[in-house]
Amino acid sequence: MSKRYDLIVAGAGPAGSAAAWQAAQTGANVLILDKAEFPRDKPCGDGLTARAVSYLQKMGLSRELEKFHRVNGVLVHSPSDWELSFPRRPGMPDYGLVVRRPVLDTLLLRHAGAAGAEVRESAEVVAPLQDATGRVTGVKLKGGETISADAVIAADGSYSPIKRALNLDSEYNGYSAIAIRAEMAANRPDSDMLEIYLQLLFRGDQLPGYGWIFPMGGGRVNIGLGYINSYRNWQQINATSYLGEFLESLPADWELPSIEELKKSKEVRAWRLPMGFTAWPPWRPGVLFAGDALGAGKPVSGAGISKALESGMAAGECAIAALTNGGPDDFTNYEQRMQAAWGSEYRRGRMFHKLVGYPKVAAAGLRLLDNHTFRDRLLKSLYKKAQGPDHT
């Protein structure tokens, strides 16, 4: 007979590895599966907010984080330049990090394995197993192998095979962003600031999105841009060409490569980022969704790593708690946890997502943000809020 597990985690990105690590802390019999062999690349901005760093610290990775490039704030071009420092929050760092995803994701997966989770790489989950009632009872791998478990956490990405096989939908589905980035050398000193460019124009329209330059250390940078799909003409944008235009707008003395050079070296990577709960409720009997499979990206900024870590850790904890005290048919504890943590924030974010899709609204918002008096008041309010407990 094949081995049966307490919990199977499909997907070994930040959400999946955090879930497996969290569940393994209890002594549960956990298996984590991923179709790739690590280290593997993953398109991303590579920036970790202070909140993301705090979750990694909670996982016991403080020493490992010391080797990553530290950033102390954000330089915003709107188009005037202004700086944001990371706010001081009780029990949280006041800095962020930049780290390549092959490095971060491999670190997290090995950490889950060290905690007791069984790791299988090059094992692609293609569908869930279900019993006669429809409850998920395990997974099916490419090649036909089946593995059973009391519960499954689907952390298998924005195109989640488990979610698609279950034909799941959500009233919040459809909120997403398109992002593209490239990593490259830059002839400029290493910075300790993330840079954000808010003025993005397409055929005269102010786009709901932003460009970024994230310093990676060692003379390298991650440069990219993203925009949300509420803009009516988003499908007309050639993301690669648009990234090329953004690169050309940056200082010539940085000696950045052209978009054609980056394409030849296969440095250009694009991806879709679901956001605002594209799987809700975030569970069905036998299965919980985390990370991009949940649509955990922030509807305003698209920031995903901190949300992936938070949802993964919550899913791992709630899954084991439910299995211990009730069984795999009801993971309402996870739904309540996510609603309490993100419900209000994501509701506001979905409204914002719709509004800024109108170029006139986006342009007016940018003009307002570029007004020094308004901006100073807004920042004071945000920093004051950051001093107390929050879930942003």
C-alpha positions as CSV (number, residue, x, y, z in Angstrom):
1,M,0.0,0.0,0.0
2,S,1.2,3.5,-0.8
3,K,1.9,5.8,2.1
4,R,-0.9,8.0,3.4
5,Y,-0.2,11.5,4.7
6,D,-1.9,13.8,7.1
7,L,-1.3,16.7,4.7
8,I,-0.2,17.1,1.1
9,V,1.0,20.5,0.0
10,A,0.9,21.0,-3.8
11,G,3.4,23.7,-4.8
12,A,6.7,24.7,-3.2
13,G,6.7,28.4,-3.7
14,P,6.7,30.7,-0.6
15,A,3.1,29.8,0.3
16,G,3.5,26.1,-0.1
17,S,6.8,25.9,1.8
18,A,5.5,28.1,4.6
19,A,2.4,25.9,4.9
20,A,4.5,22.7,5.0
21,W,6.9,24.2,7.5
22,Q,4.1,25.3,9.7
23,A,2.3,22.0,9.6
24,A,5.4,20.0,10.2
25,Q,6.0,21.9,13.5
26,T,3.1,19.9,15.0
27,G,4.7,16.6,14.1
28,A,2.2,16.0,11.3
29,N,3.1,13.7,8.4
30,V,3.5,16.3,5.6
31,L,4.4,15.8,2.0
32,I,5.2,18.8,-0.3
33,L,5.3,18.3,-4.0
34,D,6.5,20.6,-6.9
35,K,6.8,20.0,-10.6
36,A,10.2,21.7,-10.7
37,E,13.7,20.7,-9.5
38,F,15.1,23.4,-7.2
39,P,16.6,25.9,-7.5
40,R,14.3,27.1,-10.3
41,D,13.6,30.6,-11.5
42,K,10.3,32.4,-10.9
43,P,9.4,35.7,-12.5
44,C,9.0,38.3,-9.7
45,G,10.1,41.7,-8.6
46,D,12.3,40.0,-6.0
47,G,11.5,42.6,-3.4
48,L,10.6,41.7,0.2
49,T,8.7,44.2,2.3
50,A,9.3,44.6,6.0
51,R,6.2,42.5,6.6
52,A,7.6,39.7,4.4
53,V,10.9,39.8,6.3
54,S,9.0,39.5,9.6
55,Y,7.4,36.3,8.5
56,L,10.8,34.9,7.5
57,Q,12.1,35.8,10.9
58,K,9.2,34.0,12.5
59,M,10.2,31.0,10.6
60,G,13.6,31.1,12.2
61,L,15.5,32.3,9.1
62,S,17.0,35.5,10.6
63,R,20.6,34.4,10.2
64,E,20.1,33.3,6.6
65,L,18.5,36.7,5.7
66,E,21.7,38.6,6.6
67,K,23.3,37.6,3.2
68,F,20.5,39.3,1.2
69,H,20.6,42.9,-0.1
70,R,19.0,45.2,2.4
71,V,16.8,48.2,1.5
72,N,15.7,50.9,3.9
73,G,12.9,52.6,2.1
74,V,11.2,53.5,-1.2
75,L,12.0,56.3,-3.6
76,V,8.8,57.3,-5.5
77,H,8.7,59.1,-8.8
78,S,5.2,60.6,-9.2
79,P,6.8,62.4,-11.3
80,S,8.3,64.5,-8.4
81,D,10.7,62.5,-6.2
82,W,9.9,61.7,-2.6
83,E,11.0,59.1,-0.1
84,L,9.2,56.6,2.1
85,S,11.0,54.9,5.0
86,F,9.6,51.6,6.2
87,P,7.5,52.5,9.2
88,R,8.5,51.2,12.7
89,R,5.9,48.7,13.8
90,P,6.0,46.9,17.1
91,G,7.8,43.6,16.7
92,M,8.6,44.1,13.0
93,P,11.8,45.1,11.2
94,D,12.1,48.6,9.6
95,Y,13.8,47.4,6.5
96,G,13.1,45.2,3.5
97,L,15.3,42.9,1.4
98,V,15.9,42.0,-2.3
99,V,16.6,38.4,-3.1
100,R,16.3,36.3,-6.3
101,R,13.4,33.9,-6.2
102,P,15.6,30.8,-7.0
103,V,17.5,31.6,-3.8
104,L,14.5,32.4,-1.6
105,D,12.3,29.6,-2.7
106,T,15.1,27.0,-2.4
107,L,15.8,28.3,1.1
108,L,12.2,28.0,2.1
109,L,11.7,24.5,0.7
110,R,14.9,23.2,2.4
111,H,13.7,24.8,5.6
112,A,10.4,22.9,5.3
113,G,12.3,19.7,4.8
114,A,14.5,20.4,7.8
115,A,11.3,20.8,9.9
116,G,10.2,17.3,9.0
117,A,8.2,17.7,5.8
118,E,8.9,15.1,3.1
119,V,9.9,16.9,-0.1
120,R,9.4,15.6,-3.6
121,E,10.7,17.6,-6.5
122,S,9.9,16.9,-10.2
123,A,6.5,15.7,-9.1
124,E,3.8,17.6,-10.9
125,V,0.3,17.6,-9.4
126,V,-2.3,17.5,-12.2
127,A,-5.6,16.9,-10.4
128,P,-7.1,16.3,-7.0
129,L,-8.4,12.9,-5.9
130,Q,-12.0,13.0,-4.7
131,D,-14.3,10.6,-2.9
132,A,-18.0,9.9,-3.7
133,T,-19.1,13.1,-1.9
134,G,-16.6,15.3,-3.8
135,R,-14.3,15.8,-0.8
136,V,-10.6,16.0,-1.8
137,T,-8.7,13.0,-0.5
138,G,-5.3,13.4,-2.2
139,V,-3.7,14.2,-5.5
140,K,-2.8,12.7,-8.9
141,L,0.6,13.2,-10.4
142,K,1.6,13.5,-14.0
143,G,2.3,9.9,-15.0
144,G,-0.7,8.6,-13.1
145,E,0.6,8.1,-9.5
146,T,-1.9,8.9,-6.8
147,I,-1.2,9.9,-3.3
148,S,-3.8,10.0,-0.5
149,A,-4.0,12.4,2.5
150,D,-6.4,13.6,5.1
151,A,-6.2,17.1,3.6
152,V,-4.5,19.0,0.7
153,I,-3.2,22.6,0.5
154,A,-3.3,23.9,-3.0
155,A,-0.4,26.3,-3.3
156,D,0.0,25.5,-7.0
157,G,0.0,28.9,-8.5
158,S,-2.2,31.3,-10.4
159,Y,-3.1,28.5,-12.9
160,S,-3.8,26.0,-10.1
161,P,-4.5,22.6,-11.6
162,I,-6.4,21.7,-8.4
163,K,-8.7,24.7,-8.6
164,R,-9.3,24.2,-12.3
165,A,-10.1,20.5,-11.9
166,L,-12.7,21.4,-9.2
167,N,-14.3,24.0,-11.5
168,L,-14.1,26.6,-8.7
169,D,-15.1,30.2,-9.2
170,S,-15.4,33.2,-6.9
171,E,-17.4,36.4,-6.9
172,Y,-14.1,38.1,-6.7
173,N,-12.6,36.4,-9.7
174,G,-11.2,38.5,-12.5
175,Y,-9.0,40.9,-10.5
176,S,-5.5,40.5,-11.8
177,A,-2.3,42.3,-12.9
178,I,0.1,41.7,-15.7
179,A,3.8,42.1,-14.8
180,I,7.0,41.8,-16.7
181,R,10.6,42.1,-15.5
182,A,14.3,41.6,-16.4
183,E,17.4,41.3,-14.3
184,M,20.5,43.0,-15.5
185,A,23.7,44.8,-14.7
186,A,23.6,48.6,-14.2
187,N,26.4,51.1,-14.2
188,R,25.4,52.8,-10.9
189,P,26.2,52.4,-7.2
190,D,24.2,49.8,-5.3
191,S,21.2,51.5,-3.7
192,D,19.4,50.9,-0.4
193,M,16.1,52.1,-1.8
194,L,13.4,50.4,-3.8
195,E,12.4,52.7,-6.7
196,I,8.8,53.1,-7.9
197,Y,7.7,55.0,-11.0
198,L,4.0,55.9,-10.9
199,Q,3.7,57.8,-14.2
200,L,3.1,55.2,-16.9
201,L,1.4,56.3,-20.1
202,F,-0.1,54.2,-22.9
203,R,-1.4,56.1,-25.9
204,G,-1.9,59.1,-23.7
205,D,-3.7,57.2,-20.9
206,Q,-2.4,57.1,-17.4
207,L,-2.1,53.3,-16.6
208,P,-3.2,51.8,-13.3
209,G,0.2,50.4,-12.5
210,Y,3.8,51.3,-11.9
211,G,7.4,50.6,-12.9
212,W,10.1,49.5,-10.5
213,I,13.8,49.3,-10.1
214,F,14.9,47.1,-7.2
215,P,18.6,46.9,-6.4
216,M,19.9,43.4,-6.0
217,G,23.5,44.2,-4.9
218,G,26.6,43.4,-6.8
219,G,25.8,45.9,-9.4
220,R,22.6,44.2,-10.6
221,V,19.0,45.4,-10.6
222,N,15.5,44.0,-11.2
223,I,13.6,46.3,-13.5
224,G,10.0,45.8,-14.4
225,L,6.5,47.1,-14.6
226,G,3.0,46.0,-14.0
227,Y,-0.6,47.1,-14.7
228,I,-4.0,45.9,-13.7
229,N,-6.6,44.5,-16.0
230,S,-9.3,47.0,-15.1
231,Y,-7.8,49.3,-17.8
232,R,-10.0,48.9,-20.8
233,N,-7.2,48.6,-23.3
234,W,-4.9,46.4,-21.3
235,Q,-4.9,43.6,-23.9
236,Q,-3.6,46.0,-26.5
237,I,-0.4,46.5,-24.5
238,N,2.7,44.6,-25.7
239,A,4.3,44.2,-22.3
240,T,7.8,43.4,-23.8
241,S,7.8,46.5,-26.0
242,Y,6.5,48.6,-23.2
243,L,9.2,47.4,-20.9
244,G,11.7,48.3,-23.6
245,E,10.3,51.9,-23.7
246,F,10.6,52.1,-19.9
247,L,14.2,51.0,-20.0
248,E,14.9,53.6,-22.7
249,S,13.5,56.3,-20.4
250,L,16.1,55.6,-17.7
251,P,19.5,57.4,-17.5
252,A,21.7,56.6,-20.4
253,D,24.8,56.5,-18.2
254,W,23.5,53.4,-16.4
255,E,24.4,51.6,-19.6
256,L,21.4,49.3,-19.4
257,P,21.0,46.6,-22.1
258,S,18.4,46.9,-24.7
259,I,15.2,44.9,-24.6
260,E,16.4,42.9,-27.6
261,E,19.6,41.9,-25.7
262,L,17.6,40.9,-22.7
263,K,15.2,38.8,-24.8
264,K,18.2,37.0,-26.4
265,S,19.6,36.2,-23.0
266,K,16.2,35.1,-21.8
267,E,16.2,37.5,-18.9
268,V,12.7,38.9,-19.8
269,R,9.9,37.1,-17.9
270,A,6.2,38.0,-17.7
271,W,3.4,36.7,-15.5
272,R,-0.1,37.1,-14.4
273,L,-0.8,37.9,-10.8
274,P,-4.3,37.1,-9.5
275,M,-5.4,39.3,-6.6
276,G,-8.2,40.0,-4.2
277,F,-9.3,36.4,-3.4
278,T,-9.9,34.5,-6.7
279,A,-10.8,31.4,-4.7
280,W,-13.4,32.3,-2.1
281,P,-14.3,30.8,0.2
282,P,-10.6,29.7,0.5
283,W,-11.4,26.1,1.1
284,R,-13.6,23.2,0.0
285,P,-14.0,19.9,1.8
286,G,-10.5,18.4,2.0
287,V,-8.6,21.3,0.4
288,L,-7.4,24.8,1.3
289,F,-6.0,27.4,-1.1
290,A,-3.0,29.6,-0.4
291,G,-0.8,32.0,-2.3
292,D,-1.6,32.7,-5.9
293,A,-4.0,29.8,-6.0
294,L,-6.0,31.8,-3.5
295,G,-5.5,35.1,-5.3
296,A,-3.6,36.4,-2.4
297,G,-1.9,39.3,-4.1
298,K,-2.7,42.8,-2.8
299,P,-5.3,44.4,-5.1
300,V,-3.6,47.8,-4.9
301,S,0.1,47.1,-5.2
302,G,0.2,43.5,-6.4
303,A,2.7,42.6,-3.6
304,G,2.5,38.9,-3.2
305,I,5.4,37.3,-1.2
306,S,4.3,38.6,2.2
307,K,0.7,37.5,1.4
308,A,1.9,34.1,0.2
309,L,3.9,33.5,3.4
310,E,1.0,34.7,5.6
311,S,-1.7,32.6,3.8
312,G,0.6,29.6,3.7
313,M,1.4,29.7,7.4
314,A,-2.3,30.2,8.2
315,A,-3.4,27.3,6.0
316,G,-0.8,25.0,7.5
317,E,-1.9,25.8,11.0
318,C,-5.6,25.8,10.3
319,A,-5.5,22.5,8.4
320,I,-3.8,20.7,11.2
321,A,-6.1,22.3,13.8
322,A,-9.2,21.2,11.9
323,L,-7.9,17.7,11.3
324,T,-7.2,17.3,15.0
325,N,-10.5,18.7,16.2
326,G,-13.1,18.0,13.5
327,G,-11.9,16.4,10.3
328,P,-11.3,17.4,6.7
329,D,-14.9,18.4,5.8
330,D,-14.8,21.9,7.3
331,F,-12.0,24.4,7.2
332,T,-14.1,27.4,8.2
333,N,-11.3,28.3,10.7
334,Y,-9.1,29.2,7.7
335,E,-11.9,31.3,6.1
336,Q,-12.4,33.2,9.3
337,R,-8.7,33.7,9.7
338,M,-8.3,35.2,6.2
339,Q,-11.4,37.3,6.4
340,A,-10.3,38.8,9.7
341,A,-6.8,39.5,8.4
342,W,-7.5,40.7,4.9
343,G,-11.3,41.2,4.4
344,S,-11.5,45.0,4.8
345,E,-8.3,45.6,3.1
346,Y,-9.2,43.5,0.0
347,R,-12.7,44.9,-0.2
348,R,-11.2,48.4,-0.4
349,G,-8.6,47.2,-2.8
350,R,-11.1,45.7,-5.2
351,M,-13.0,49.0,-5.3
352,F,-9.7,50.8,-6.0
353,H,-8.8,48.3,-8.7
354,K,-12.0,49.2,-10.6
355,L,-11.8,52.9,-10.1
356,V,-8.2,53.4,-11.3
357,G,-9.0,51.4,-14.5
358,Y,-10.5,54.7,-15.8
359,P,-7.5,56.8,-17.1
360,K,-9.0,60.1,-16.0
361,V,-9.4,58.8,-12.4
362,A,-5.9,57.3,-12.4
363,A,-4.5,60.7,-13.7
364,A,-6.4,62.7,-11.2
365,G,-5.2,60.4,-8.4
366,L,-1.6,60.8,-9.5
367,R,-1.9,64.6,-9.6
368,L,-3.3,64.5,-6.1
369,L,-0.6,62.2,-4.8
370,D,2.0,64.5,-6.4
371,N,0.6,67.5,-4.4
372,H,3.0,68.0,-1.5
373,T,0.4,69.1,1.0
374,F,-2.0,66.2,0.4
375,R,0.9,63.7,0.3
376,D,2.3,64.9,3.6
377,R,-1.1,64.5,5.3
378,L,-1.6,61.1,3.8
379,L,1.8,59.9,4.9
380,K,1.4,61.1,8.4
381,S,-1.9,59.3,8.6
382,L,-0.4,56.1,7.3
383,Y,2.6,56.2,9.6
384,K,0.4,56.9,12.6
385,K,-1.8,53.9,11.7
386,A,1.4,51.8,11.3
387,Q,2.3,52.3,15.0
388,G,-0.7,50.1,16.0
389,P,-1.8,46.5,15.1
390,D,-2.7,46.2,11.4
391,H,-3.0,43.6,8.7
392,T,-1.8,45.6,5.7
